[in-house]
């Protein structure tokens, strides 16, 4: 048997004996193989002796007790076979346990499957190692999530351990999860209640800190001068002082009542009291001559103006000098109102700052995008004029309106009118290589731009100029078959010819135009190469052979191009991005300039 059977086959053959099979690992495989051999040998001996009524039973509680001493640390499962006879009187008198697989099998009290119902289901076997505990937890979770495992097949017998844990899992696992969930909700509720309590404590704290003393006490010097002025002494002086104190307190109360009504009820009430109202009030409540009432009013005016601790003041009428205590509901309302207006003001300021920030960002982005669009059009126009002057030296000009129509789609011309106006202004003021003039084209005058800078040898016309030797199928210069799909092309450019911005693009276009029928997946130009090297990867070795025959031995820009094959792994080592290239490349335009 040995190592010739797979893990799945080992599990399947063990399950035929109704054996609980733990995960098959390197440490358990040797024991499980030994167990399988033992079960098969016993099964074959039972077949040879049909009169035997003995059966095997898995003893879960003795997994680690019956293992040999050298296998204790790595043992996950050990089964102890016991033989029971139906004719023994001990078995017949013994109390029957729940049957697992056979009606003749019973569990003795010395071999309990599980402990008391209140024990922890994860620690049912205290001598099991950590691997067995993890396996039991997995079995317990499976029995909890799938309640109908026992109904999957009428021939599948449930595992004794999984059935036990499926009963206990609902008892120990689910209440724990619900308890944690309930604790979370309770904790959040406590936080919310504490937050509200703290908020109202702050509100009431602000209210009680603003409470002022409601007692009005006139300075003794004023009251003594009043007695001296009227030549009053003793009881008469005290009576006069109490009367004046009472009248002044009444005046303060009237002013404060109007202020409270103004703050808490309606804002139409003026929180002031004029001198005439005080005169009428004193004349109504005190039996005094008019001259004394006028003296009292003037005294109250003097006190309101000069006494800094007076709750009221006076300018044209009596008004509030020190804010009185408001009713608690009104004070809380004012606090909430002030907080609302404060938050509203802060929100308006914040929104204004955020709007200003995003507005600046938008204008900056729009301005940058506008400049980029202008620069892009300028570069395209310069390239267009240079190319036209290169290929048509006798007509090195193009109508401005035709350039605009070529570079800007019809649906964007109205929107980009300001951009085009800046482009025209740039060529008029800042570009010395382009001259604006009037030319007659097909009998009609046009405003044109002419490229006036002389063409350098670097930008001279570069085309394929013929073949130096034969590379067709069957010739000595054509390898059969093509060894790889990668090529290295030499002499596509000179050491000093890659100075322009579009030189690399022209070299790529020249190769793709020449290999029009070849599926080229990757192409890289080595600008620093002294031999003018270009690296090409094709879709297959066959396609690389086509490219080899269309490039090797041809003249390009006065140089003889040579090609050799490269190994695919070396190509991918140098160009890792070529591994994922699957779409064939195409030239940047359809003009085929290198073939003209």
Secondary structure by P-SEA (a helix, b strand, c coil): ccccccaaaaaaaaaaaccccccccccaaaaaaaaaaaaaaaaaaaaaccccccccccccccccccccccccccccbbbbbbbbbccccccccccccccccccccccccccccccccccccccccccccaaaaaaaaaaaaaaaaccccccccccccccaaaaaaaaacccccaaaaaaaaaaaaaaaaaaaaaaaaaaaaaaaaaaaaacccccccccaaaaaaaaaaacccaaaaaaaaaaaaaaaaaaaaaaaaaaaaaacccccccccccaaaaaaaaaacccccaaaaaaaaaaaaaaaaccccccccccccccccccccccaaaaaaaaaaaaaaaaaaaaaaaaaaaaaaaaaaaaaaaaaaaaaaaaaaaaaaaaaaaaaaaaccccccccaaaaaaacccccccccaaaaaaaaaaaaacccccbbbbbbbcccccccccccccccccccccccccccccccccccccccccccccccccccccccccccccaaaaaaaaaaaaaaccccccbbbbccccccbbbbbbcccaaaaaaaaaaccccccccbbbbbbbbbaaaaaaaccccccccbbbbcccccccccc
